[in-house]
Structure formats: C-alpha cells, structure tokens
Amino acid sequence: MHVFIAGAGKLATELLDQLAQGSPFNVSPWSGALDAGARAIVVHAGSGREMGEIERFCRRTSSVLVELATGSSMEGQQPGFPVVLCPNTNILMLKFICMLERAGPLFAGSRISITESHQASKASVPGSAVAMAHALGVAASGVRSVRSASEQATELGIPTEHLARHAYHRIEIHEGPCTIAMETRVYGESPYASGLRQLIVAIQQRPLQTRVYGVNEFIENGWV
C-alpha cells in the first residue's frame, strides 16, 4: 500500500525522508496522490490547508487517514473512511501515558508535580504533559514548563547537542516521607518516524472500519 505524507513543515519533511529509508512500502509527498486511484494511507502532518483534498481522496479511494495534528477537525466526525488520530507517534511514550491513565486513580490525594521541557522554539501546547496531568488528576495549568537552555542543561541534564530538539517530562508523586519519580527523555526526531512506521504496518495488517480510531485503541489492542 502506498503512503503519502501531507505537509511542508519540519515534521513532514523528516517523516518523508526517514520513512523512505528501508521501509517495506512506497512513500511519496502528498502532491503525487491526486492522480492516484488505488487505496492508500495518507499521513497528515501539515497545517490543515490540504484537508479538503485529503478527505475527498480518502472517501473516493477508501484510503486511511493518519492525522498527526492535535485537536483535529476529524474528532467526533463520521468521515466515511478510516481515520486514525495520532497526535504523538512516539509509541513508547503513548504506552507510558496509557499506563498512567490506568494507574492514576491509585494516587488520588497524593501531592503530584509535573515538569516538561522542550526546545525553546516550541510554542504549541505540550500535549504529552497535558495528557499526563489529566491521567493523574492534575490541572494542566499546574504543569511547569522549562524553555531556558541553561536551566535545561544544568537542572534537567539535557545534553548540549540535544537542546535544540528534545522532549523531557518528570513526574513526582509525594506522600509523607515517600517520593516516586518517573522521567521520560526523547532526543532528536527518530522515535516519531519509527513509531509512525509501526502504526502504518499495523494498519496494513488489518481491515479498519470507516470510523475514527484513537491511537490508544491500537495500543490497548496490542496492535503496536
């Protein structure tokens, strides 16, 4: 099955370059899909201006749309073709968040702090941190965000070579004299391409219904 990557930004460019290396499927930019008539997988990693064309293509060819945007217009829709909402393609991180969602109620009443750090250029809402906060019953406004390179290097231990591209989260759960700390670190862009590759393989291996799936459904079913 052919895979088309829609988008012109940094993420779309990285996914296009990395998925094309050693993948068991053909990968092309979205611009080459308009004349295609066969069923395909369309990965939307763009701003949204191409969504109308993408929806028409997927409806006409019964193709699968993988939506990487947070807060997609496809949420709650009945699109007439399979849609997989995947705002984060780091599969290990998603499994960690699923674990927190299951265990979160066990820590009700405990004092919980969450710190997240990303490169200084990140202006969007830190979706993974918000998901962690929700799973643990913490207000999103209570998440501490770090964008200072000096603080990231000295306090959080982010290697200098990864200050320009990283994702860091630290959860501390306090109860009396006891503290539990959990930490996640992602350096560079490779987990996103490898996670998307896993998701594409999972889609190819099973027929999907014409409805909207959350990526958590793939994780809970053991598909990725």
N, C-alpha and C positions, 0 to 999 in steps of 0.2 A: 504494500500500500504506500502511495506517495505521501510525503509530509511537506506541507507548505508553511513557512514561517512568515507571519504578517507583522510588520513593524519596521521602523527605520532607526530606532534608538540603539543604545549600547547593549541592552539585554538581547534584543532581537538579533543584532549582529553577532554577538558572542554565541548565541544558541545556533545560529545558522552555520557559523564556522566550525563549532565543536561537534555538532551532530553529524556534519558531513564527513567527519573523520572516523572511519571504521564502523559506521552504522550499517545494520542489515536492511536498511530501507533508503529510498531516494529522498533527498532533502533539497528543496528549492525555495527561493523567495516567493512571496505571495503573488507578485506580479506575473508569474508564469502560470497561475492557476485559472485565470479567467477563461481560457480556451479549453481547459481540461473538462472531460465529461465523465471520468471514472470516479468512483468513491475514493475519498482521500481523508487525511487528518489535517486540519488547519489549526495551527498554534497561533493564537492572537497575543502578541507581545508589544502591541502598539498603543497609540493614543486613543483609538476608537473611531477615527475618521473612516476607516475601511469596513466597519462592522456591517453596514448595509449590504455591501457587495458580498462579504463573507457569509452572511445569513442567507442571501439568495442562492449562493453557490452550494452551501451545505444542504439547503432544502431541496434544491434541484437534483443533487447527486447522492443524497442520503449520507453525506460525509459527517465526520465527527469534529466538533469544535472543542479545542482545549483552550480555555480562557484563563490567561495568567493575570489579568487585571484585578485589583481589589475593588470591591463594590461594583461589580459588573452589572450592566443593564439586563443581562440574561438571568439574573437571580429571580426566582419566583415566576419565570415565564414558562410557557408551553411552546417551545420553539419548532416542533415538528421534525427535529433531528437530534441526535445525541449531543449533549453539551457536558463537558467536564470542567467544573470550576476549580482552578488550582492556583490561587494567588501566591503560593510558595511551592517550588518544585524541589526543595531540599527534603527528600523523603525521610531521612533520619530525624530531622527537626520536627517534621509533621508527626512522626511516631512518638516523639517525646511529648509533644503537645497533647496527643491523644491519651497518653499515659497520665498527664496532669489532669485532664478532664475527668478521667475515671477516678483518680485518687483525690481530687480537690476537696470534696466534702469531708474527708478524714481530717483536714486541717482547719476546719471551721473553728474560730475562736483563737487561733494562733496569730501571732504578730508576723506579718509577711512583708518583705521588701523585695522589689524587683528593679534591677538596673539594666539598661540596654545601652549599647554603644554601636554606632555605625560611622562610616566616613563622614567628614564634615559637610560634604556636598549633599547628603541625604536630607531632603526636605519633606518627604512624604511621611505619613503616619507609620510608625514601626509596627507592622501588622502582627508579627510573631510575638512581640512583647505584649501587645493588647490581648492576643489570644491566650497567652499565659496568665495574664492578670484575670481575665474572665474565668478561666478554668479554676483559679484559686480564690475567686471571690474578692479580688482587689479592684478598686476603681482604676480605670485606665489613666486618669489624671494623677494617680499616685505612682506611676512608673517614672523612675529617674532616668533621664536621657543624658548621655555624655557625648559631646561633639568636639571637645578640646583635644587636640593631638597630644599635647604634653600630658594631660590627665590620662588619656588612653594608654600612653606608653608607660607612665610611672605607676599609676594606681591600678590599672587593669592588666598590665603586662602584654599589651598588643605589640608584636614585633614591628619595628620601624618600617620594614618593607611591606607591611600589610595595613598601615594606617590609612592608605588611600582606598582600600577595598576590604571591608571586614563586617562581620555581624557578631556581636557579643551579647550574651544575656547571663545574668546571675540572679538566682532566686535564693533568698534566705528565709527560713521558717524558724521563728523563735518561740520557745515555750519554756518559761522559767530559766533554769541554767543550761538548757539544751538548745543547740542550734543545728539545723540541717541546711547545708548549702549545695546547690546544684548549679552548674555552669555549662554554657554551650559556647563554642567558638567555631566560626566559619571564616576561613581566609580565602580570598580570591573568588572566582566565579565557577569553578569546576563542579561543585555539588549541584548547581542548578541545571547544568546541561546533562549530567549523569542521571539526575532524578527525572528529568523530562524524558530521557531515553527509556528509563524503566517504565514510565507511565505509558509511553507510546507502545512499547512491547505488550503491556497488559491490555491495552485497547485492541491491538491486533489479534490477541488470543481469544477474544470472546465477543459475541454479538451484544451490542448495547441497545437498550430501549430508547425510543425517541422521547427523552426527558432530560432533565438537568440532574447531574450527579455532582456531589461534592467529593473532593479528593479523599476525604476521610472515609468515605464509603469503600474506596479501593483499599485503603489501609486496613480497615476493620474486617474486610472480607479476605484479607491475605493475598490480594491480587498484586501488590507491590511490596 
